[in-house]
Amino acid sequence: MMNCATFPKYSWLDLFFTLIGACTFLFDIGSDLWVAKELYMRGEFMWFGVLLGFMLLPSVVVQLFSWFWLQYDRELKDFESQASSGNVVLFSGAKRVKLLLFLHVCQLGFFIRHISAIWQGFRVWWRKGCGSEYAVYLTHDLSMLRLIETFCESAPQLTLMMYIMLRSNHARLVQYVSVGASTTSIAWMVVDYHRSLRSFLPDKDKQGWLSSVVYFFWNLFLIGPRVAAVALFASVLPCFIAAHFLPLWAVFVIWAWRQGTDFMDSPAGERLYRATIGLIWYFSWFNVAEGDTRGRSLIYHTFIIIDTSILLTTWWLYRDAEMTQSYAFSLIISIPLCYVLGLFIKVLYYCCFHPKLWRPADLGKATYDVTDGVEAPVDVQADGASVQTINKRMGRLAANFYTTNTSSAVKTNECETTNASVL
């Protein structure tokens, strides 16, 4: 039996990034409402409705995940009493359950989670580290929720933005900057999520900045071309984009179901998770189950290459040759090359920059790629009172994300403490 992994302490830098995340969330909401108002004032009611849909539906999905997780965590032994100690925002007693439900119905649950993480982080900073593990616990959930929001809202909105630019055949400098910033933001959010997952592994400290930079460019060059290809296809056959997305989404959902995902603690939550995975896979690869990870990744990228090629070919055949003359050839060449470059950087990452390559020789013999369903324990503390609580969500994702068919699985990872409580 392994010893309990040492999880990183909550630092002022973590608090800073949590504050930045909350500010970014508010800025994103404000900018979306501003764009929606501009569309409405110009009489572009169709785009106004589409943008509102891209805002509301992802928000509902994120709130559902947040509410499910609140319910799951409240069932953990002693979790509510520990988390509510001095915390006036979340997990502060059964009397606040209805209030939390009301806030989630009002689409404020995700924002309240930011406030709760900021409050807990401030307490940790003020009290010189007391409650650090619980603050880390909160940031892990926020990281996952941000990833869900990124692919449910930001990626479709980026596609819509590029589509409008292509349809109008005119774009201002600020639009180019916005597209570039949005694409970069999506890729960076994947990196942030990846770094959060690595904290569940004993070699987490080996994830250096160089590895993160390479990981960032890998995702940038894979996600960017995919979004561009979808936008190009939509610019010539806008009525068929739904006919393209829905069958692929259904196939991806069935594939997730066939892999036997076990992320949520209820059947309804698991169905929601698989539906969300289907949407994420429409834009980017995301490992969700143990097994032949390399084989599934190869199948996925082969399929996406074929699908993207079909989208680009369709755009090339149906485009207005005169209107697109200035950029058509550049796009049809650069988009596939960027995707191939992304795959090359991905291979380079695993060959030269993966954290396990920097592990000392005595640790290299051990492996920490655990299987689906293994729960990584997090020692949650609030105000000095310690209780071991299991963040099964992120533990399972870490187990699945880093599973390889060449490594042995660690079946158990438990900590023996006098105050331990296990589900």
C-alpha positions in Angstrom: 0.0 0.0 0.0 1.3 3.4 -1.0 1.8 6.3 1.3 -0.6 9.2 0.9 0.7 11.6 -1.8 1.8 15.0 -0.6 -0.4 17.6 -2.2 0.8 21.1 -2.9 0.1 23.8 -0.4 -2.1 26.7 -1.4 0.0 29.7 -2.2 -0.6 33.4 -2.8 -0.1 32.6 -6.5 -3.0 30.2 -6.4 -5.1 32.9 -4.8 -4.0 35.4 -7.5 -5.0 33.0 -10.3 -8.3 32.4 -8.6 -9.0 36.1 -8.5 -8.0 36.4 -12.2 -10.3 33.5 -13.0 -13.2 35.3 -11.3 -12.4 38.6 -13.0 -12.1 36.8 -16.4 -15.5 35.1 -15.8 -17.2 38.4 -15.1 -15.4 40.0 -18.1 -16.5 37.2 -20.3 -20.2 37.5 -19.2 -20.0 41.3 -19.6 -18.5 41.2 -23.1 -21.0 38.6 -24.2 -23.9 40.8 -23.0 -22.4 43.8 -24.7 -22.1 41.9 -28.1 -25.6 40.6 -27.7 -26.9 44.2 -27.1 -25.0 45.4 -30.2 -26.6 42.7 -32.3 -30.0 43.5 -31.0 -29.6 47.2 -31.6 -28.5 46.5 -35.2 -31.6 44.4 -35.8 -29.6 41.2 -36.3 -32.1 39.2 -34.2 -31.0 35.8 -35.6 -27.4 36.3 -34.4 -28.7 37.7 -31.2 -30.7 34.6 -30.5 -27.8 32.3 -31.5 -25.4 34.2 -29.2 -27.9 34.0 -26.3 -28.2 30.3 -26.9 -24.5 29.9 -26.8 -24.5 31.7 -23.5 -27.5 30.1 -21.8 -27.1 26.4 -22.7 -23.4 26.2 -21.5 -24.3 28.1 -18.4 -27.0 25.5 -17.6 -24.6 22.7 -18.2 -22.0 24.2 -15.8 -24.6 24.9 -13.1 -25.8 21.3 -13.3 -22.3 19.9 -12.8 -21.8 22.3 -10.0 -25.0 21.3 -8.3 -24.4 17.6 -8.7 -21.0 18.0 -7.1 -22.4 20.0 -4.2 -24.8 17.1 -3.6 -22.1 14.5 -3.8 -19.8 16.3 -1.4 -22.5 16.9 1.2 -22.8 13.1 1.4 -19.1 12.7 2.4 -18.7 11.9 6.1 -17.8 15.1 8.1 -17.1 17.0 4.9 -19.9 19.6 5.5 -18.9 20.3 9.0 -15.3 20.7 8.1 -16.0 22.8 5.0 -18.5 25.1 6.7 -16.2 25.9 9.6 -15.8 29.7 9.1 -17.0 29.5 5.5 -20.1 31.5 5.0 -20.5 30.8 1.3 -20.6 27.1 0.5 -21.2 24.0 2.5 -22.3 26.0 5.5 -25.2 23.8 6.7 -28.4 22.2 5.6 -30.3 25.5 5.9 -28.4 26.9 2.9 -29.2 24.0 0.6 -32.3 25.8 -0.7 -30.4 29.0 -1.2 -27.7 27.2 -3.1 -30.3 25.6 -5.3 -31.9 29.0 -5.9 -28.5 30.5 -6.9 -27.8 27.6 -9.3 -31.2 28.1 -10.9 -30.3 31.8 -11.3 -27.1 30.7 -13.0 -25.0 32.0 -10.2 -23.6 28.7 -8.8 -20.3 28.9 -10.8 -19.7 32.4 -9.7 -20.5 31.5 -6.0 -17.8 28.8 -6.3 -15.3 31.4 -7.4 -16.3 33.5 -4.4 -16.0 30.5 -2.1 -12.5 29.6 -3.4 -11.4 33.3 -3.1 -12.7 33.4 0.5 -11.0 30.2 1.5 -7.8 31.2 -0.3 -7.8 34.5 1.6 -8.3 32.7 4.9 -5.4 30.4 4.1 -3.2 33.4 3.2 -4.3 35.3 6.3 -3.8 32.4 8.7 -0.5 31.3 7.3 -1.5 28.1 5.6 -4.4 26.9 7.8 -7.0 25.1 5.6 -4.7 24.9 2.6 -5.8 21.5 1.5 -9.5 22.5 1.4 -8.5 25.5 -0.8 -6.7 23.2 -3.2 -9.8 21.0 -3.2 -11.9 23.9 -4.3 -9.5 25.0 -7.1 -9.6 21.4 -8.5 -13.4 21.6 -9.0 -13.1 25.1 -10.5 -10.5 23.9 -12.9 -12.8 21.2 -14.2 -15.8 23.6 -14.4 -13.7 26.1 -16.4 -12.8 23.3 -18.8 -16.4 22.4 -19.3 -17.3 26.1 -19.8 -14.5 26.5 -22.3 -15.6 23.8 -24.6 -19.4 24.3 -24.1 -19.3 28.1 -24.5 -15.9 29.6 -25.7 -15.2 27.1 -28.5 -18.7 27.4 -30.1 -18.6 31.2 -29.7 -15.2 31.3 -31.3 -16.6 29.3 -34.2 -19.5 31.7 -34.5 -17.1 34.7 -34.4 -15.0 33.2 -37.2 -18.1 32.3 -39.2 -19.4 35.9 -39.0 -16.1 37.2 -40.2 -16.1 34.8 -43.2 -19.7 35.4 -44.2 -19.2 39.2 -44.1 -15.8 38.9 -45.8 -14.7 41.7 -43.7 -12.9 41.9 -40.3 -11.4 44.6 -38.3 -8.1 44.3 -36.5 -9.9 43.9 -33.1 -11.7 40.8 -34.5 -8.4 39.2 -35.5 -7.0 39.9 -32.1 -10.2 38.6 -30.4 -10.0 35.3 -32.4 -6.4 34.8 -31.6 -6.9 35.7 -27.9 -9.9 33.3 -27.7 -8.0 30.4 -29.3 -5.0 31.0 -27.0 -7.4 31.1 -24.0 -8.9 27.8 -24.9 -5.5 26.1 -25.3 -4.3 27.6 -22.0 -7.4 26.4 -20.1 -6.6 22.9 -21.2 -3.0 23.4 -19.9 -4.4 24.7 -16.6 -6.7 21.7 -16.3 -3.8 19.4 -17.1 -1.6 20.9 -14.4 -4.5 20.6 -11.9 -4.8 16.9 -12.7 -1.1 16.3 -12.2 -1.4 17.3 -8.6 -3.0 13.9 -8.0 0.1 12.1 -9.1 3.3 11.7 -7.0 5.4 13.1 -9.8 3.3 16.3 -10.0 6.2 18.6 -9.1 8.0 17.4 -12.3 5.5 19.3 -14.5 7.8 22.2 -15.3 7.1 25.4 -17.2 8.9 24.0 -20.3 6.6 21.0 -20.4 3.6 23.2 -19.9 4.6 25.5 -22.8 5.0 22.5 -25.1 1.7 21.1 -23.9 0.1 24.5 -24.7 1.4 24.7 -28.3 0.3 21.1 -28.9 -3.3 22.0 -28.0 -3.1 25.4 -29.7 -2.2 23.8 -33.1 -4.8 21.0 -32.7 -7.8 23.0 -31.5 -7.3 26.1 -33.7 -7.4 24.3 -37.0 -10.4 22.2 -35.9 -12.4 25.3 -35.0 -11.3 27.1 -38.2 -12.4 24.1 -40.4 -15.8 24.0 -38.7 -16.2 27.8 -39.3 -15.2 27.5 -42.9 -17.7 24.7 -43.5 -20.4 26.7 -41.8 -19.6 29.8 -44.0 -20.7 27.9 -47.2 -23.3 25.5 -45.8 -24.7 27.1 -42.7 -27.8 25.0 -42.7 -25.8 21.8 -42.6 -23.7 22.6 -39.6 -26.2 21.0 -37.3 -26.4 18.0 -39.6 -22.7 17.6 -39.2 -22.5 18.2 -35.5 -25.4 16.1 -34.2 -24.4 12.8 -35.7 -20.7 13.2 -34.6 -21.8 14.2 -31.2 -24.1 11.2 -30.9 -21.2 8.9 -32.1 -18.9 10.4 -29.5 -21.5 10.0 -26.7 -22.0 6.4 -27.6 -18.2 5.9 -27.7 -17.9 7.4 -24.2 -20.7 5.1 -23.0 -19.0 2.1 -24.5 -15.8 3.0 -22.7 -17.7 2.7 -19.4 -17.0 6.1 -17.9 -17.4 6.4 -14.1 -17.0 10.0 -13.3 -20.2 11.1 -11.6 -21.9 9.5 -8.6 -25.4 9.2 -10.1 -26.8 7.9 -13.4 -28.2 11.3 -14.4 -24.9 13.0 -13.7 -23.0 10.3 -15.7 -25.3 10.9 -18.7 -24.7 14.6 -18.5 -20.9 13.9 -18.3 -21.0 11.7 -21.4 -23.0 14.2 -23.3 -20.4 16.9 -22.4 -17.6 14.6 -23.4 -19.2 14.2 -26.8 -19.1 18.0 -27.2 -15.5 18.2 -26.0 -14.4 15.5 -28.5 -16.0 17.5 -31.3 -13.1 20.0 -30.8 -10.3 18.2 -28.9 -9.2 14.8 -27.5 -9.9 14.0 -23.8 -9.1 10.7 -22.3 -12.0 9.4 -20.1 -11.4 5.7 -19.3 -8.7 3.2 -18.7 -7.4 0.9 -21.4 -5.6 1.3 -24.6 -5.2 5.1 -24.4 -2.8 5.3 -27.3 -5.0 3.3 -29.6 -8.1 5.4 -28.8 -6.1 8.6 -29.3 -4.9 7.3 -32.7 -8.5 6.4 -33.7 -9.7 9.8 -32.6 -7.1 11.8 -34.4 -7.4 9.7 -37.6 -11.2 10.3 -37.6 -10.8 14.0 -36.9 -8.2 14.3 -39.8 -10.6 12.7 -42.2 -13.6 14.8 -41.0 -11.6 18.0 -41.1 -10.4 17.1 -44.6 -14.0 16.7 -45.7 -15.0 20.0 -44.1 -12.1 21.8 -45.9 -12.9 20.1 -49.2 -16.5 21.1 -49.0 -15.6 24.7 -48.2 -13.2 24.8 -51.2 -15.8 23.4 -53.6 -18.7 25.7 -52.5 -16.8 28.9 -51.7 -17.1 32.1 -53.6 -13.9 32.0 -55.6 -13.8 35.8 -56.2 -14.6 36.8 -52.6 -12.1 34.3 -51.1 -9.3 34.7 -53.6 -7.1 36.7 -51.3 -6.9 34.0 -48.5 -8.4 30.7 -49.8 -5.2 29.1 -50.8 -3.4 30.2 -47.7 -6.1 28.6 -45.5 -6.4 25.4 -47.4 -2.7 24.8 -46.9 -2.0 26.3 -43.5 -4.9 24.6 -41.6 -3.8 21.0 -42.3 -0.2 21.9 -41.8 -1.0 23.4 -38.4 -2.9 20.3 -37.3 0.0 18.0 -38.5 2.4 20.4 -36.6 0.2 19.9 -33.5 0.4 16.1 -33.8 4.2 16.4 -34.2 4.5 18.6 -31.0 2.3 16.1 -29.2 4.7 13.2 -30.1 7.6 15.5 -29.2 6.1 16.2 -25.8 5.8 12.5 -24.9 9.3 11.7 -26.3 11.2 14.7 -24.8 9.2 16.8 -22.4 6.9 14.5 -20.5 7.4 14.8 -16.7 8.1 11.1 -16.3 11.2 11.5 -18.4 12.7 13.7 -15.6 11.9 11.4 -12.8 14.9 10.1 -10.8 16.1 6.6 -11.6 15.0 5.2 -8.3 11.5 6.5 -8.9 11.4 5.6 -12.5 10.8 1.9 -11.7 7.5 2.8 -10.1 4.4 3.8 -12.0 1.5 5.9 -10.9 -0.8 5.7 -13.9 -3.8 4.3 -12.0 -7.0 2.9 -13.4 -10.5 4.1 -13.8 -12.4 4.3 -10.5 -9.3 4.6 -8.3 -9.9 7.4 -5.9 -7.1 9.9 -5.1 -7.4 11.1 -1.5 -7.2 14.7 -0.6 -6.6 15.6 3.0 -9.0 18.4 3.6 -8.4 20.7 6.5 -10.4 23.7 7.7 -9.2 25.7 10.7 -6.8 23.0 11.8 -9.3 20.2 12.0 -8.2 17.4 9.6 -10.5 15.0 7.9 -9.5 12.9 4.9 -12.0 13.5 2.1 -11.9 11.9 -1.3 -12.3 14.1 -4.3 -13.4 11.2 -6.5 -14.1 13.4 -9.5 -10.6 14.7 -10.1 -9.0 11.5 -8.8 -10.9 9.4 -11.4 -10.0 11.9 -14.1 -6.3 11.8 -13.2 -6.5 8.1 -13.1 -8.0 8.0 -16.6 -6.1 10.8 -18.1 -2.7 9.3 -17.4 -3.5 5.6 -18.0 -1.2 3.9 -20.5 -1.3 0.4 -21.9 2.3 -0.2 -21.0 2.2 0.7 -17.4 1.0 -1.3 -14.4 -2.0 0.0 -12.6 -2.1 1.0 -9.0 -5.3 -0.4 -7.6 -5.3 1.3 -4.2 -4.0 4.6 -2.9 -5.2 5.0 0.7 -3.8 7.0 3.6 -3.9 5.4 7.1 -4.8 8.1 9.5 -6.6 8.1 12.8 -9.2 10.5 11.6 -9.7 9.0 8.1 -13.1 8.7 6.7 -13.8 6.8 3.5 -16.9 6.6 1.4 
